[in-house]
């Protein structure tokens, strides 16, 4: 067992360089993290424009001046640092780079190698005077090489020297699927690749699903589709935690809903109503109801398309420097899951019937979202109307008919999942 110290830096709004915020101590035994502690730097606590490293566990209140702070709810690692640590895919990339077996490294090593392109505005360094090492992100013209490198990593094969550019843009990204960060058209994007085990064309279907969500009035980042020379498809989604190249790609602090709730990633007790309470507690004055309504639309959309991977790490919040609070991030990671079962469930709670994915369950606790029954019914109706012609929408984006057939079982008829009760509520 050993204590490992790391220096946490924050890219503050309007600042060109990251500033030191404090010291993280990880207690590690082999590859397991037993505990963590954090101490804010005195200079950071008096700095104009400072923001909390972790809004749940490391709020900038009277407790921030304590000698040491531990994570909320007995977590081993602070949620915001967990968000800044690579997820499954990023870990595979780092292990490939270091020639290490899967899941064999301590958390501090994954933190170190996530690099400057990790999600959000945090940076983690070995020493206070360690320089940042941003490197130059690959461009969209490098996609063929990036996909080839991702294939090697997925197969557990070493990445050859001429494909090592993937080590610049992929280690810090979340999620389990192959991907890499890149630059194009003055912005940063995440390129999401196909995987060998896919049962359908995931990049095309995910992009079409996001664009369908946009038609339903949901906030969605820009997306693009690129077909490679070998016929495979890649989806690009614009990063909402990075600004424009002309401004030096400024970073926006971002944390997951899991962090906002201070929960363990295997905790299944939370629901959309809990996210409403997060918005009420941490949100920006004047935007609370807009964010709750946006969240409601997303929940309804997820029900209609069977996006049951809507777990708490697939909801995020962005720090709004102007408002001094947190806003719901744009939608991301939406992939319909084809299934034949009648009863379907989302990853987190929907309403009075728990995770049951029906429209009447979505209506059952609409007051938690600040909505009356008629208001919620009107939102449900608008999302249903937008999602109903999903096949036409997908085909207009180039999704082949056979791919639509493969995912068709994911899309549900509103009449089969409680729309009658919703219509009755609209008339009340």
N, C-alpha and C positions, 0 to 999 in steps of 0.2 A: 504494500500500500504506500502511495506517495502523493504528495501535494504538488500540483503543477500550476504555475502562475502564467497568466496571459493578460496582455494589456488590451483593453477594449476601446476602440476609437469610434467616433460618430461623425458622419458627414452631415453637418448642420445646414439648414436652409440658408442659401446665400453665401456659404463659405466655399472657397476653392479647394481647401485641403481638409482632411479629417482631423478632428481634435481629440486628444485623449480624454476619455470619460471616467475611467476607473480601472481597477484591477480585479480580474476574475481568478479565483482559486478553485481548481478542480481536484477533488480527492479521487484518485484512480487506483484500481487494483487490476492489473492486466488490462483487458479491454473494457472493463466495467467501470462506469462512473458511479461512485458511491454517494457523493455529495458535492455541492458547490457553494461558494460564498462570493460576495461582491462588495467592494468598497469604492464609493464614488470619490474622485479626486476633488480636493478643496477648490481648486481653480475652476473646475467644471461647474460646481454647484453655484458659483458666483458669476458665471459667464452669461452674458446677454444672449438670448435665443436658445438656451439649452433645452433639450428635450429628454424625456425619460428613456433610458435604455430599454426598459421593460415596463410598460404602463401598469401592469398588475402587481409585479413583485418589487419593482424598483421605481416606484412613483417618486416624483420630486417634491416630497412633503417633509415633515419634520423627521421622519424616520430615515431620510436619505443621508443624514449626517451621522448615523450610527457607525460604529467602528466596522461592523460587518453585517451584511444582510443575507439571509438565506431565502431560497425560492418559496413561493406560496404553496400551501397545501402539501408540504413535504416532498415536493418534486426533487429529483436528484440534480436537475439542470434547469436554470432559468429558461422560461419559455422563449424569450426573445433570442437567447443564444442557441436554443434548440432550432428555432426558425432559421438562424444564420449558419447552421451546420448542414452539410449535405444530407439529402435523403438517400433512398436506396440506389438510384442511378448514379448520383454524384459519388457515393462511396465506391461503387464498382469502378468508376473512372480513376479515382485516387488510388485504389488498390492496384489497378493495372499499371499506373504510372510508377508506383513504388514496388511493383512485383510482389505484392503481398496477397495472401489468401483472403477470401471473402470474410468480412466481419471480424478481422483479426487485429485491428488497430484500436488503440485507445481513442476516446473522443477528442482529446487534445490534438491528435494528429489530423483527424478529419477537419477540425476547426482551422488548423494551420493551413491546410492545403485547399480549403474551399476557395481561397483567393479573393481578388477584388471584385469578381463578378457574382458573388453570392447575392441572394435576395436582400432587399432593403438597404439601410444606410449604415449598418454596423461593419466594422473591420476588426479583426483579431490579429494581434502581433505578438511575437515572442518577447520583444523588449520594447520599452517606451520609445527608444530612438530608432527602432527598426523602420526602414522606409517602406512605403507602400510599393507593391509590385503589380501594377495594373496590367502590363503587357498590352499588346494590340489584339483586339478581338478579330477573329476571322470575319470575312465578308460573305455575302450571299454567293459570290462566285466560288467559294470554297466548299459549297454544300456537298458535292460529290465526294470529296476527301473526308469531310466530317461524317458522312453516312458510312463510308468504308471503315473509318476508325471505330464508329459506334458498333458496327457489326463485329469487329474484332473483340471489343470489350464485352459485348453480350455473349460471345462464344468463349470467353475466358482466354483469349489469345493475346499475346503481346502486341502492342501498337507499334508499327515500324516508324522509324525516324521521320519519314516524309509525311506521316499522318499525325504527328504529335501536336498539331495546332488544336486538337480537341481538348488538350489539357489546359488551354487558356480559357475556354468558354463553357466547359461542361461541369467541372467539379463542384461548383457552388450551387447548382440548381436542385430544386426539390423534385419530388415525385419518383415513381418507379420506372417510367418509360424512358427510352433513349431520347436524348435531346441535347442541344448545345445553344449557347448564346452567340449571337453574331450581330454585325452592324450592316445597315443598308439604308440608303436614302436619308442619311442624317439622323437615324434613330437606332436604338438597340431592339433586337427581337429575340424571341426564343424559337428555335427551329425544332419542331417535334417530328420524329422519324417513325417509319414503320418498324415493327418488330416481327421476327420470323414466326412467332406463335399466334399472330393476329388472326382472328376468324373473319375479319372484314377489313376494309381499307380505313383504318382508324384515323390517319391524318385528314383524309377527305371528309369523313363523317363528323369528326370533331369540329372542323372548320364550318361545315354546313350547319351543324347544331348551334354553334355560336352565332352565326348569321341569322338563324331562325329566332334565336333569343333576342337579337337586336330588333327584329320585326315585331317582337312581343313587347317592345318598350323597355328592354333591359339594357343596362350599360355594359357594353362589350368593347374590348380593345380592337384596334384594326387587325385584320387577319389577311393572310395571302396564301395562295396555293402555288407550289412550284413542282413541276414534273421533271424528274431527273432523266438523264440519258438512258438509264437502264429501265425506264418505265415506272419506277417507284415514285410515290408521292410524298411530299413534305408539306407540313403546315407551318407558316410563320405567324406568330402572334406578338404584337408589339408589347414591349415591357412597359408597365405602368409605374414601375419604381425607378425609372431612369428618364431624364429629360433629353433635350436635343443635343446633338454633337456640337453645334455652334456655341453652346453654353458649357461645354465640357462634360456632357452627360451627367448633370447633377442627379444626386440620388435622393429618394424619398424613403423615410423610415417606414417599414412595413412589418406588421406582426400578424400571425394567424389568429383566428377565433379561438383556437385551442389555448394560445397564450393569454388572450384577453380573459378567458374563463379560469385560467390557472389549473387546467386539468391535465391528467396523464393521457397520453395518446390512445390508450386502450379503454379509456372511460367512455361508456356508451350512454351515460345518463342525461346528457344535455339535448336540447332541442332548439328549434328556431326561436321559440319564445325567450330562451336564455340569451340569444344573440340580440334580441330586441332590448333586453335589459343592459347589455353591453353598450348598445348605441345610446341608450338613455344616460348611462353613467359617464361614458367617455366621449360621446359625440360632440359635434360642433353645434353651438346654439344657432337656431334658425334652420338647421338641416336634419334634425332628429327625425321628424316625421317623413321627410323625403327618403331617408335611408331605411326606415322601417317599411315603408311602402315598397321600395326597391327590393328589399329582402323578401317580402311577401310574394312579389311577382316571381322571383327566382324559385321559391319553394313550389309554387304552382307549376311553373315550367318543368322543374325536375320531376314532379309527379307525372306530368303528361308524357314525358319522353323517357321515363324510367332511368333517369340519371341517379343511380343509387350509390354513387361514389362521392356524395356531397358531405363527406366527413368534415370535421372542424379545421383540418389543415387546408381544405379546399375553399375556405372562406377567409378573407383577409381584410385588414384595416390599414389605411394609409394615414400618416400624420399630416394634418393640415396646419401649416405654420401660421397662416393668416387667421384661422379660427381658433387656434390653440387647442385643438382636439383631434379626434380620429374619425375618418369617414370610411364608409364601406368601399372596398376596392371594386374595380370592374370585375365582371364575371370571368371565370377561367375554369379549365378542366371540366368540360361537359361532354360526356360520351354516353349516348344511349346504350342500354344493355338489353339485347333481345332476350326475352324469356317467354315461356308459355303459361306460367302460373297465373291464377286469377288474383290472389292476394300478393301484393308487392309492398316493399318497405323501403323507405329512404334510410340513410345512414344515421340520421339524427331525428329527434322527435318532431312531429308535424302538428299534432293537436291533441284533443281529448283521448283519442285512440292510439296514442303513442306514435310509432314510426309508420303506421299504416298509410300507404300512399294513395289516398282518395281525396277527391275535391271536397266532399262534405267534412272530412277530417280537417282539411285545411281551413274550412270555414268555421269550425267549431270553436277555435280560440282566437279569432281575428281581432278581438279587442286588445290582445297582447301587442298587436302591431299598430294600435291606435286607430283601428278601422271599425266602423259600424258594419253590421251584417250586409246592408245594401251596398255599401262602399266596397267591401270585400268581394261580394258577388259580382259587381261590375268589373273589378280587376280580373277575377277568374274568367269571366266571359270574354274579356279582351285578349287574354293569353290563349284561351281555347281557340278563339277565332284566328289568331295569328299562327298557332301551331297546326291547325287542322290541315292546311294544304302543304304539309311538310314535304311530301314527295315531289311536288312541283318545284318547291323552293330548292330542294337538294339537286334535282336534275338541272335546274337553271344555273347552278354553280359547278356543273360538270360531273356530278356524282353519277356513275353508270347505273342503269336500271337494275342490274343484278346486285349491285351493292345496296341499293335501296331495299331490294327484296330481303337481303340478309338481315337488315336492321329493323324491318317493318314490325316484327313482334314487340319491339320496344315501345312503339307509339300506341297510345290508348284512346279509345273512344270516350269522350267526356260522359256520354249517357251511361256508360258501364261503370263509372266510378263516382257516382253521386251528383251528377250535374242537375238532376231533378230537384234535389234539396237546395242546391244553390239558386236555381231559378225561382223556387218558392220564396227563398229569403230575399231575393231581389224585388219581389212583389209586395213584401211585407212593409 
